[in-house]
Amino acid sequence: MSPDKWTETQKGRAAILFREYPEIDKAFSLSHSLRMIFLQRCSKEEGRKSIA
């Protein structure tokens, strides 16, 4: 789920989780970025450039 759809409780829990485990924060950020690339309507080449 996108962070902009989180409830206030979920935001608070995520803040604690990401503060205590920065690796999870990085992994979530990368997976969210990849998800956003797939949601865009673009060519394969544009998608490859976004990933790079």
N, C-alpha and C positions, 0 to 999 in steps of 0.2 A: 504494500500500500504506500502511496506517495505521502511524504511527510506533511504536505499541506492538507491532507484529509485526516490526520491524526486528531484525536481528542486531546484536551489539555492534560488528562491523566497519562495518555500514551506519550505525549511530548515530554512530560516530566520523567517518566520511566526511561525513555530513550536517552535523555540527557544524562541520567545516572549511569546507564549502561555504557554509553559512549565515553563518558569520563573515566570510568573504571577499566574499560577494555577498548583502547584506541584502535586495536586491530579490527574489531567488529565495526567500528565507525567507518574505517577505511573500506572494508569489504561492502558495507551497506551503500556507501557513496558510489563505489564502482559499479555495483549491480544496479543501482538506481539510474546511473548515467547510461548504462547499456540499455536498460528498459526504455529510457527516453529516446534513444537512437532508434529502437525498433518501432516506437509509436509514431515517429515522423514519417511522412510520405516523401521518400527520397529514393534515388537510384542506388543500386548496389555500390557503385563507385563513391557516391557521397557518403554512404554508410561506412564504407571502409576508411575514408578520410576522417570521419568523426571518431571512429574507434582508435585510429592511430593518434 
